[in-house]
Amino acid sequence: DGGITQSPKYLFRKEGQNVTLSCEQNLNHDAMYWYRQDPGQGLRLIYYSQIVNDFQKGDIAEGYSVSREKKESFPLTVTSAQKNPTAFYLCASKQGPHTGELFFGEGSRLTVL
Amino acid sequence: EDQVTQSPEALRLQEGESSSLNCSYTVSGLRGLFWYRQDPGKGPEFLFTLYSAGEEKEKERLKATLTKKESFLHITAPKPEDSATYLCAVQANSRDSGNTPLVFGKGTRLSVIA
């Protein structure tokens, strides 16, 4: 079955540590996105990539980094510079510029202890 | 700046009690308006895309409508399994690309009681 796989589903980290969240898709989609969701908040865009080896900052990129070395993969690193990293992280993909709907993964919940 | 406001924040209905959720938006040229359903601890699931004022889409007990300033998600005779958070999002027109990211509202948390 085609879809988006995020891992790990739950992650705990100590303050000062970097952590990388994985996002893999087998839908052959060009564009991929990372959103953050906090309780009572909407989804806020962290980074997005429209094509391999290219990505753009979203509204809340500070303290995060990404790479897009392969079409299928768009990992997100939460660095120690992110002041409030505890959140639910969602990865999504879109087929291309002529379709609007995003397909989402199941999310990764990061808790900083 | 593109903005999406959803109301109410939370809605509690009895099974069979029809109602509507509102999504007001301001956007620099609407490319599309999207409705998603999100269950607790899960990723959002796509429901509808609306492109122009007057357009309507239906799926089971749900019907989405669009005007130039807002969209409604009508729920007819809801069942407990319709309980979820419903998210609205807009995509603005862009000269550069059709991959302009979606801007999301905060959602409406719907509870349907048997």
Interface residues (C-beta under 8 A of the other chain):
Chain A: I4 Q6 D30 A31 Y33 Y35 G40 Q41 G42 L43 R44 L45 Y48 Q50 G58 F88 L90 A92 K94 G96 P97 H98 T99 G100 E101 L102 F103 F104 G105 E106 G107 R109
Chain B: V4 E9 R31 G32 F34 Y36 G41 K42 G43 P44 E45 F46 T49 L87 A89 Q91 S97 G98 N99 P101 L102 V103 F104 G105 K106 G107
